[in-house]
């Protein structure tokens, strides 16, 4: 009887003077911790798995900043009404880790919902990647694990010196690959594609490409060695397909965020960058562009 009473007390979460009492860890969440080989706690019906960057010696504007100051990544799981689990998380990643981790997550069915910085003047520079998944707890653990296993184990790629010598970019060929013409501005060739299919308005005003509702790609360099940078305007359902297309094409995603507040429909913007043969970069951009406007 005493054991039953004790178990009842620990399995009920309640607040006393602002302190949440830990609950008994369900068996499926015990398995999650085993699969991920990480520590966590269970409170308020939520399993929170800690992914701290204790391996990093962080400074912000020269000030030493310990891990709990804002460098403790995590993923959390809680039960949905149908008995499945909802997983959300925020991963703290070095620049060189961002895209390998993103690809590993996307390849295993985990969504990446935001990518941004939290600080200025941080050394080393880190990004924060927000993730989401739905399913059985054990399946989510196995799906997110390949991405988590890369944290702290990505080798920075070698940087090849850039040379402006080479064949001038064939902009006509780039336009043909993308399916849209661009404009030349000095050494930069830029292709801009509007989202007129969204019919967005604000206070009766039409929000069109010139108001920022567009997808674009800027090229500079040579035909053999070029760089590309750009922005993709996506509906929520287009985010994952565009991310997968860009990553499979070797383009690096550098930010995922909002540009507007209160707009209908909701539009997410993605910034990307890449380097390589100009035609390959154009094909990568086109692969992402092809994911837009699908019903």
Buried (B, 14 or more C-beta within 10 A) or exposed (E): EEEEEEEEEEBEBEEEEEEEBEBBBBEBBBBBBEBBEBEBBBEEEBBBBBBBBEEBEBEBEEEEBEBEEBBBBBBBBBBEEEEEBBBBBBBBBBBEBBBBBBBBBBBBBBBBBBBEEEBEEBBEEBBBBBBBBBBEBBBBBBBBBBBBEBBBEBEEEEEEEEEEEEEEBBBEEBBEBBEBEBEEEEEBBBBBBBBEEBEBEEEEEEBBBEEEBBBBBBBBBBBBBBBBBBBBBBBEEBBBBBBBBBBBBBBBBBBBEEEBEEBEEEBBBBBBBBBBBBBBBBBBBBBBBEBBEEE
